[in-house]
Amino acid sequence: MLTEDDARDLANYSALAWDDTDRELLAPLVDAAFVCAEELEFERVGWPMVEALWADGFASVIEEAVAHGPSAELLEAARADLAQGPRESKLGRAYVEQGASQLAFEEQMPICCLVCVEERLGRTEAAERPVVARQVARIARRAAGVPEEELRAAVARAAVGGPSTALAVATNDRRRAVRAWLGRLADLGVKTAPNLSIELRALVAGPLPVVEVDEVWRETVAGLSEAIDHPWN
């Protein structure tokens, strides 16, 4: 019988490649992984993800991935596990959790580790905490939804005296989306990242500020601009 530890080990040992379509499906669990809340969140949102992937041949993909695993005995246990279907498969859950963690790691690079931010907030004076927490907006690329082509054009115009990149790519919908995403992280991190949760709630409270003084959006665009120069993004 395959244990949960066996399933996690196999998912890490024979990891899958996840694309942007998978990123869209796994996004709620990716957000939970940012603040180490995926275990708490999986029962609510994870199983539908497993079922959706299962309908698209997920079991076969996993079986192929573990085919060259550590032992024939473990392979047989893996096949028996997959035969139980999406709701009972330990491997199905383990691979979705591994995928969410992998995507979360990629989205946090190279700017901001939310666990590090949480730890730093615990050592920071109250007056400086909003500045520290605001750094999280630098990894809001998925929420902001600014196409790379548009971003690159705005960066190029700003370099020759045009409007700042933050102003050029700002829309109210994008700015609201970033704030909504930060609010979601605050909700997810109540138990696992309490300091960050408090500060993020404070950052997004109140009406949307005018764009010229929107520090959250400026942090977001700073992260977007830096990310386009890094191959892992």
Residue frames relative to the residue before (quaternion, step in Angstrom):
aa qw qx qy qz dx dy dz
M 1.0000 0.0000 0.0000 0.0000 0.00 0.00 0.00
L 0.4177 -0.7069 0.5184 0.2389 3.55 -0.96 0.90
T 0.2678 -0.7587 0.5721 0.1593 3.58 -0.82 0.96
E 0.6543 -0.4955 0.3835 0.4234 3.57 -1.28 0.23
D 0.6314 0.5227 -0.3333 0.4659 3.57 1.05 -0.73
D 0.6193 0.5321 -0.3380 0.4681 3.59 1.03 -0.79
A 0.6638 0.5176 -0.3050 0.4454 3.57 0.92 -0.96
R 0.6632 0.4935 -0.3067 0.4717 3.60 0.92 -0.85
D 0.6449 0.5232 -0.3228 0.4541 3.57 0.98 -0.85
L 0.6644 0.4965 -0.3052 0.4679 3.58 0.96 -0.84
A 0.6437 0.5278 -0.3242 0.4495 3.57 0.98 -0.82
N 0.6860 0.4493 -0.2781 0.5002 3.58 1.07 -0.69
Y 0.6571 0.5263 -0.3012 0.4477 3.57 1.04 -0.81
S 0.7912 0.1673 -0.0593 0.5853 3.57 0.99 -0.90
A 0.0040 -0.8555 0.5171 -0.0266 3.55 0.71 1.12
L 0.4068 -0.7018 0.5376 0.2300 3.53 -1.23 0.61
A 0.4322 -0.6313 0.5643 0.3104 3.54 -1.34 0.26
W 0.1575 -0.8018 0.5744 0.0487 3.58 -0.77 1.07
D 0.2322 -0.7945 0.5487 0.1178 3.59 -0.86 0.96
D 0.7508 -0.4097 0.2663 0.4445 3.58 -1.30 -0.05
T 0.5920 0.5500 -0.3693 0.4591 3.59 1.12 -0.54
D 0.6426 0.5004 -0.3096 0.4908 3.56 1.01 -0.82
R 0.6182 0.5556 -0.3405 0.4395 3.59 1.00 -0.84
E 0.6518 0.5117 -0.3145 0.4631 3.58 0.97 -0.85
L 0.6680 0.4986 -0.2999 0.4639 3.59 0.96 -0.88
L 0.7575 0.4084 -0.1999 0.4684 3.56 0.87 -1.01
A 0.3512 0.7976 -0.4570 0.1779 3.62 1.26 -0.18
P 0.6684 0.4881 -0.3479 0.4404 3.68 0.78 -0.77
L 0.6849 0.4600 -0.2867 0.4869 3.58 1.03 -0.73
V 0.5682 0.5607 -0.3761 0.4704 3.59 1.17 -0.51
D 0.6434 0.5140 -0.3204 0.4682 3.58 0.93 -0.87
A 0.6516 0.5080 -0.3169 0.4657 3.58 0.97 -0.81
A 0.6368 0.5355 -0.3263 0.4487 3.58 1.05 -0.75
F 0.5491 0.6190 -0.3949 0.3992 3.60 1.10 -0.60
V 0.7973 0.2495 -0.1095 0.5386 3.57 0.93 -0.93
C 0.5320 -0.6762 0.3754 0.3445 3.57 1.26 0.61
A 0.4841 0.6670 -0.4315 0.3667 3.59 1.07 0.72
E 0.3445 0.7831 -0.4770 0.2015 3.60 1.23 0.17
E 0.6131 0.5498 -0.3549 0.4426 3.60 1.06 -0.69
L 0.6785 0.4868 -0.2788 0.4743 3.57 1.01 -0.86
E 0.7288 0.4573 -0.2267 0.4563 3.56 1.04 -0.81
F 0.5389 0.6807 -0.4043 0.2875 3.59 1.09 -0.59
E 0.6511 0.5367 -0.3366 0.4179 3.59 0.86 -0.88
R 0.6870 0.4799 -0.2888 0.4629 3.58 1.10 -0.62
V 0.8409 0.1807 -0.0587 0.5067 3.58 0.80 -0.97
G 0.5998 0.6346 -0.3547 0.3343 3.59 1.14 -0.48
W 0.6715 0.5262 -0.3245 0.4085 3.57 0.84 -0.88
P 0.6272 0.5102 -0.3632 0.4629 3.65 0.93 -0.65
M 0.6095 0.5407 -0.3528 0.4600 3.60 1.11 -0.61
V 0.6396 0.5169 -0.3238 0.4678 3.57 0.94 -0.89
E 0.6735 0.5022 -0.3006 0.4515 3.58 0.89 -0.92
A 0.6473 0.5159 -0.3231 0.4587 3.59 0.96 -0.81
L 0.6717 0.4797 -0.2910 0.4837 3.57 0.97 -0.85
W 0.6078 0.5731 -0.3401 0.4318 3.57 1.06 -0.79
A 0.6599 0.5179 -0.2991 0.4548 3.54 1.00 -0.88
D 0.7057 0.4261 -0.2413 0.5120 3.57 1.28 -0.40
G 0.6825 -0.5281 0.2759 0.4233 3.57 1.21 0.54
F 0.2471 0.8165 -0.4933 0.1701 3.58 1.22 0.43
A 0.6339 0.5533 -0.3395 0.4204 3.59 0.96 -0.86
S 0.6631 0.4995 -0.3034 0.4676 3.59 0.97 -0.84
V 0.6274 0.5338 -0.3307 0.4605 3.58 1.03 -0.79
I 0.6606 0.4955 -0.3054 0.4742 3.58 0.97 -0.88
E 0.6493 0.5253 -0.3268 0.4424 3.59 0.89 -0.90
E 0.6505 0.5012 -0.3128 0.4773 3.56 1.00 -0.80
A 0.6538 0.5321 -0.3174 0.4344 3.58 0.98 -0.82
V 0.7542 0.3846 -0.2124 0.4880 3.59 0.97 -0.85
A 0.3997 0.7543 -0.4535 0.2561 3.60 1.27 -0.05
H 0.7450 0.3289 -0.1963 0.5462 3.58 1.14 -0.58
G 0.2462 0.8109 -0.4899 0.2045 3.52 1.12 0.76
P 0.7945 -0.3824 0.2135 0.4206 3.55 -1.33 -0.01
S 0.8280 -0.0121 0.0479 0.5586 3.63 0.96 -0.73
A 0.6054 -0.5546 0.4326 0.3725 3.54 -1.29 0.47
E 0.6158 0.5585 -0.3428 0.4375 3.57 1.06 -0.75
L 0.6714 0.4870 -0.2918 0.4763 3.56 0.96 -0.88
L 0.6149 0.5443 -0.3434 0.4557 3.57 1.08 -0.67
E 0.6489 0.5036 -0.3175 0.4739 3.58 0.96 -0.82
A 0.6411 0.5125 -0.3218 0.4720 3.57 1.00 -0.79
A 0.6309 0.5317 -0.3256 0.4618 3.57 1.05 -0.76
R 0.6558 0.5071 -0.3116 0.4644 3.58 0.93 -0.85
A 0.6462 0.5080 -0.3178 0.4726 3.57 1.00 -0.80
D 0.6253 0.5333 -0.3291 0.4652 3.56 1.04 -0.76
L 0.6822 0.4906 -0.2917 0.4569 3.60 0.84 -0.94
A 0.6196 0.5658 -0.3389 0.4256 3.58 1.10 -0.67
Q 0.5997 0.5881 -0.3602 0.4059 3.59 1.21 -0.35
G 0.5365 -0.6435 0.3990 0.3728 3.59 1.24 -0.24
P 0.7360 -0.4911 0.2566 0.3891 3.56 -1.25 0.39
R 0.7058 0.4817 -0.2864 0.4333 3.60 0.91 -0.79
E 0.7409 0.3891 -0.2165 0.5028 3.58 1.19 -0.46
S 0.5696 0.6382 -0.3723 0.3600 3.57 1.20 -0.37
K 0.3574 -0.7230 0.5540 0.2063 3.56 -0.74 1.08
L 0.6337 0.5367 -0.3296 0.4491 3.58 1.08 -0.70
G 0.6135 0.5522 -0.3524 0.4411 3.57 1.00 -0.77
R 0.6740 0.4754 -0.2886 0.4862 3.56 0.91 -0.92
A 0.6680 0.5225 -0.3156 0.4256 3.59 0.83 -0.97
Y 0.6850 0.4821 -0.2983 0.4575 3.59 0.93 -0.83
V 0.6330 0.5044 -0.3429 0.4768 3.60 1.02 -0.66
E 0.6519 0.4973 -0.3212 0.4737 3.60 0.96 -0.79
Q 0.6424 0.5134 -0.3246 0.4673 3.57 1.00 -0.81
G 0.6483 0.5253 -0.3122 0.4541 3.57 0.99 -0.84
A 0.6544 0.5031 -0.3113 0.4709 3.58 0.95 -0.86
S 0.6585 0.5014 -0.3129 0.4658 3.59 0.96 -0.82
Q 0.6449 0.5241 -0.3166 0.4573 3.57 1.00 -0.82
L 0.6810 0.4789 -0.2886 0.4730 3.56 0.90 -0.91
A 0.6244 0.5296 -0.3390 0.4634 3.59 1.04 -0.74
F 0.6286 0.5295 -0.3319 0.4630 3.57 0.99 -0.82
E 0.6650 0.5052 -0.3051 0.4577 3.58 0.91 -0.91
E 0.6958 0.4852 -0.2847 0.4465 3.58 0.91 -0.89
Q 0.6581 0.5032 -0.3174 0.4614 3.60 1.15 -0.46
M 0.6144 0.5601 -0.3520 0.4299 3.58 1.19 -0.40
P 0.6957 -0.2593 -0.6634 -0.0927 1.55 -2.03 1.47
I 0.4882 0.7472 -0.3616 0.2694 3.56 1.33 0.07
C 0.8723 0.0340 0.1406 0.4670 3.50 0.44 -1.28
C 0.1265 -0.7512 0.6455 0.0550 3.56 -0.87 1.06
L 0.3744 -0.7735 0.4596 0.2243 3.58 -0.44 1.17
V 0.5853 0.5466 -0.3750 0.4670 3.59 1.12 -0.54
C 0.6434 0.5125 -0.3111 0.4760 3.58 1.04 -0.80
V 0.6307 0.5248 -0.3312 0.4660 3.58 1.01 -0.80
E 0.6345 0.5284 -0.3257 0.4605 3.59 0.95 -0.86
E 0.6752 0.4848 -0.2965 0.4703 3.59 0.88 -0.91
R 0.6555 0.5169 -0.3151 0.4516 3.56 0.97 -0.85
L 0.6269 0.5476 -0.3412 0.4368 3.58 0.99 -0.79
G 0.6344 0.5458 -0.3249 0.4406 3.56 1.09 -0.70
R 0.7289 0.3882 -0.2269 0.5163 3.58 1.24 -0.39
T 0.6164 0.5856 -0.3183 0.4193 3.59 1.31 -0.02
E 0.5255 -0.6215 0.4829 0.3230 3.55 -1.08 0.76
A 0.6588 -0.5640 0.3352 0.3681 3.55 -1.08 0.79
A 0.6661 0.5291 -0.3147 0.4212 3.60 0.90 -0.87
E 0.7218 0.4365 -0.2407 0.4802 3.60 1.11 -0.61
R 0.4903 0.7071 -0.4199 0.2886 3.60 1.18 -0.31
P 0.6321 0.5293 -0.3674 0.4305 3.67 0.91 -0.69
V 0.6280 0.5349 -0.3362 0.4544 3.59 1.03 -0.73
V 0.6564 0.5003 -0.3043 0.4756 3.57 0.99 -0.85
A 0.6910 0.4905 -0.2855 0.4477 3.59 0.82 -0.99
R 0.6078 0.5853 -0.3498 0.4070 3.57 1.08 -0.72
Q 0.5342 0.6375 -0.4006 0.3843 3.60 1.19 -0.44
V 0.5547 0.6208 -0.3926 0.3908 3.59 1.14 -0.55
A 0.5899 0.5856 -0.3683 0.4164 3.60 1.10 -0.61
R 0.5604 0.6197 -0.3881 0.3890 3.60 1.18 -0.37
I 0.7279 0.3735 -0.2543 0.5157 3.61 1.15 -0.33
A 0.4342 0.7123 -0.4439 0.3272 3.59 1.22 0.46
R 0.1964 0.8267 -0.5107 0.1309 3.59 1.12 0.56
R 0.6671 0.5013 -0.3112 0.4547 3.58 0.86 -0.91
A 0.6728 0.4942 -0.2935 0.4658 3.58 0.96 -0.84
A 0.6672 0.5169 -0.3093 0.4382 3.59 0.94 -0.87
G 0.1693 -0.8495 0.4868 0.1130 3.58 1.06 -0.71
V 0.3478 0.7269 -0.5192 0.2845 3.60 0.99 0.76
P 0.4177 -0.7117 0.4951 0.2719 3.63 -0.59 1.04
E 0.5669 -0.6311 0.4033 0.3430 3.58 -0.96 0.84
E 0.6245 0.5469 -0.3491 0.4349 3.59 0.98 -0.77
E 0.6579 0.4987 -0.3009 0.4774 3.59 0.95 -0.88
L 0.6518 0.5239 -0.3113 0.4514 3.56 0.96 -0.87
R 0.6663 0.5039 -0.3068 0.4561 3.59 0.87 -0.95
A 0.6457 0.5157 -0.3225 0.4617 3.58 1.00 -0.80
A 0.6555 0.5070 -0.3114 0.4651 3.59 1.01 -0.80
V 0.6262 0.5257 -0.3329 0.4698 3.59 1.02 -0.79
A 0.6640 0.5077 -0.3066 0.4553 3.60 0.94 -0.88
R 0.6577 0.4987 -0.3179 0.4665 3.61 0.96 -0.78
A 0.6447 0.5245 -0.3227 0.4529 3.56 1.00 -0.82
A 0.6375 0.5564 -0.3219 0.4247 3.58 1.06 -0.73
V 0.7521 0.3379 -0.2025 0.5283 3.60 1.16 -0.48
G 0.7429 -0.4528 0.2159 0.4432 3.55 1.10 0.70
G 0.4664 0.6700 -0.4565 0.3538 3.58 1.21 0.21
P 0.7280 -0.3831 0.2889 0.4897 3.60 -1.23 -0.15
S 0.6253 -0.5306 0.4003 0.4091 3.55 -1.19 0.50
T 0.6179 -0.5592 0.3999 0.3817 3.56 -1.16 0.61
A 0.6318 0.5529 -0.3379 0.4253 3.59 0.97 -0.84
L 0.6839 0.4618 -0.2834 0.4886 3.60 0.98 -0.83
A 0.6581 0.5526 -0.3168 0.4014 3.57 0.95 -0.88
V 0.7818 0.3260 -0.1777 0.5009 3.61 0.95 -0.80
A 0.4716 0.6973 -0.4328 0.3227 3.58 1.26 0.05
T 0.0881 0.7103 -0.6983 0.0089 3.48 -1.23 0.73
N 0.6048 -0.5610 0.4036 0.3958 3.57 -1.13 0.47
D 0.6277 0.5401 -0.3445 0.4423 3.58 1.00 -0.75
R 0.6632 0.4959 -0.3094 0.4674 3.59 0.93 -0.85
R 0.6689 0.4991 -0.3077 0.4569 3.56 0.92 -0.88
R 0.6435 0.5021 -0.3216 0.4800 3.59 1.02 -0.74
A 0.6308 0.5432 -0.3351 0.4412 3.59 1.00 -0.80
V 0.6386 0.5122 -0.3271 0.4721 3.58 0.99 -0.79
R 0.6712 0.4911 -0.3041 0.4645 3.58 0.90 -0.87
A 0.6295 0.5245 -0.3380 0.4629 3.58 1.01 -0.75
W 0.6485 0.5176 -0.3081 0.4653 3.58 1.01 -0.82
L 0.6454 0.5001 -0.3183 0.4817 3.59 0.97 -0.80
G 0.6370 0.5197 -0.3240 0.4681 3.56 1.04 -0.72
R 0.6198 0.5278 -0.3383 0.4721 3.57 1.09 -0.70
L 0.6381 0.5126 -0.3303 0.4701 3.59 0.94 -0.82
A 0.6193 0.5413 -0.3389 0.4567 3.58 1.03 -0.79
D 0.6615 0.5001 -0.3021 0.4701 3.59 0.94 -0.88
L 0.6840 0.4930 -0.2872 0.4546 3.58 0.92 -0.91
G 0.7563 0.4320 -0.2090 0.4447 3.56 1.03 -0.77
V 0.2893 0.7908 -0.5052 0.1889 3.60 1.21 0.21
K 0.7695 0.3414 -0.1852 0.5070 3.59 0.90 -0.92
T 0.7654 0.4085 -0.2032 0.4538 3.58 0.95 -0.86
A 0.7819 0.1134 -0.0696 0.6091 3.60 1.19 -0.45
P 0.0472 -0.8771 0.4767 0.0363 3.60 0.71 1.07
N 0.6382 0.5202 -0.3427 0.4524 3.61 0.96 -0.75
L 0.6688 0.4934 -0.2893 0.4749 3.54 0.93 -0.94
S 0.6191 0.5598 -0.3403 0.4331 3.57 0.97 -0.83
I 0.6637 0.5047 -0.3022 0.4620 3.58 0.89 -0.92
E 0.7053 0.4732 -0.2763 0.4497 3.56 0.83 -0.96
L 0.6452 0.5112 -0.3315 0.4610 3.60 1.00 -0.73
R 0.6083 0.5411 -0.3535 0.4607 3.58 1.01 -0.72
A 0.6684 0.4994 -0.3004 0.4622 3.56 0.94 -0.88
L 0.6352 0.5556 -0.3309 0.4223 3.59 1.01 -0.81
V 0.7816 0.3542 -0.1773 0.4819 3.58 0.90 -0.89
A 0.4520 0.6853 -0.4606 0.3376 3.59 1.24 0.07
G 0.7661 0.3814 -0.2703 0.4412 3.53 -1.18 0.55
P 0.6963 -0.4774 0.3341 0.4190 3.57 -1.31 0.09
L 0.6222 -0.5267 0.4247 0.3938 3.54 -1.29 0.37
P 0.3597 -0.7446 0.5103 0.2360 3.64 -0.67 0.99
V 0.6074 -0.5003 0.4311 0.4416 3.56 -1.23 0.21
V 0.6247 -0.6155 0.3322 0.3473 3.55 -1.00 0.87
E 0.6198 0.5807 -0.3504 0.3949 3.59 1.02 -0.72
V 0.7727 0.2873 -0.1707 0.5396 3.61 1.11 -0.53
D 0.4307 0.7029 -0.4600 0.3300 3.58 1.22 0.36
E 0.2007 -0.8237 0.5228 0.0891 3.58 0.00 1.31
V 0.5937 0.5589 -0.3689 0.4462 3.59 1.08 -0.61
W 0.6735 0.4801 -0.2981 0.4766 3.59 0.92 -0.88
R 0.6261 0.5340 -0.3474 0.4497 3.61 0.99 -0.73
E 0.6340 0.5062 -0.3281 0.4839 3.58 1.04 -0.73
T 0.6271 0.5451 -0.3343 0.4448 3.56 0.97 -0.85
V 0.7110 0.4516 -0.2639 0.4700 3.57 0.80 -1.00
A 0.5792 0.5536 -0.3781 0.4638 3.60 1.11 -0.55
G 0.6660 0.4878 -0.2954 0.4809 3.57 0.99 -0.82
L 0.6262 0.5326 -0.3282 0.4652 3.57 1.01 -0.80
S 0.6821 0.4999 -0.2919 0.4468 3.57 0.87 -0.96
E 0.6703 0.4817 -0.3052 0.4748 3.58 0.96 -0.78
A 0.6510 0.5593 -0.3199 0.4013 3.57 1.00 -0.83
I 0.6378 0.5573 -0.3572 0.3937 3.62 0.97 -0.67
D 0.6574 0.5037 -0.3103 0.4667 3.58 1.25 -0.23
H 0.6724 0.4891 -0.2851 0.4769 3.58 1.31 -0.11
P 0.4880 -0.7204 0.4113 0.2715 3.60 -0.70 1.07
W 0.6456 0.5276 -0.3540 0.4238 3.64 1.05 -0.55
N 0.6608 0.4408 -0.3295 0.5103 3.60 1.18 -0.04
